[in-house]
């Protein structure tokens, strides 16, 4: 499926998709994450939202990336986020980033 097709499918259900995404983010951040024995890092959040979006048949990508070589000494050298139709809906963090994986 091309990016245009993916964007069109998301726009066709914009209200339902936005309600689900906002609700899922709230559920993940408020209800689930404080109960986890590990920290609420970007990867577990992105995986949880990806599962919810997949079951709702909303096209998205889970992206895993790394900072460029000269900037990897920082605490946030690795990052994960959710991209829906070219829009980051979870995990927006200023770059630059080199994508390691973009999973459907």
N, C-alpha and C positions, 0 to 999 in steps of 0.2 A: 504494500500500500504506500503510495507516495505521500509526501508531506501535505500536498494540497488536498488529497482525499482525507487524510487524517484531520486536517484543520476543518474541512467541510463537515465531517461527521461530528466534531466537537461543537461547531457553531450551530448545527441543526438541533442540538440538544443543549444549548447554552445554559438556560435556566436550571434544568435538571442537573447538568454537570457541575455548575457552580455550587448549587445547594449541596450536592454530594461531596465535592472537594472541601468546601468550608466545614461541613459537618464532620467529615472524616478527619480533617486536621484538628478540629476541636476535640474530637474523641481521642485521637492519638495523644495530643499534648496534655489534655486535662485529666482524662480518665485512665488511660493505659500507662503512659510513661512514668508517672510517679510511683507506680507499683512494681516497676521492673528492678531486678537486683543489680543491673548494670546502668551506666549513665545513658542519658537520652541523647545519644549521638545521632549524627545525620543519617548514617546507613540504616539503623533499625527503623527510624522514622520513615525513610524513603521506601524501605521494603514493605512496611505496614500499609502505607498509602497505596503503593503499587498493587498490593493484593486486593485492596478494596476497589480500586479503579478497574482492575482486571475483571473482578466478579460483576461489576456494573457495566462492563463492555464499553468503557470509555478509553479511547486510544491515548497512550502515553508512553514515555520512555523513562526508565530509571537510568540515570547517568552517574558513572563513577569516574572521578578525575583526580589529577595530581597537579600540584604547582610546578612551574618551570624549575629547572635545576638550580638556578641561582636564588630561588626563594623558598626552598624546601626546609630551611631551618626553623620555620615558624611552626607553631603548634597545630595549625590547620593546613598541613601540607597535602592531606587527602580529603576529598569531599564527595558527597553523594547528593543528588537532587532529583526531583520529578519534573519532567518537561511534558506539558500537554499542548500540542499544536504550536510549538515554538515559544510557549510562555512557561516560565518556571513558576510552579504553583507551590512547591515546598523546597526549602533549602537554598534560597537565593543568597549568594555570598559573592562579594566582589572578586573578580578574577585578577590576573589571567589564570586559566586552567587548560590543561592538556587532557582531553578525554581518553580514558583507558578503555571504557566500555559504555555502550548505549544499548540497553536491553529493552526489548519490546514488552 
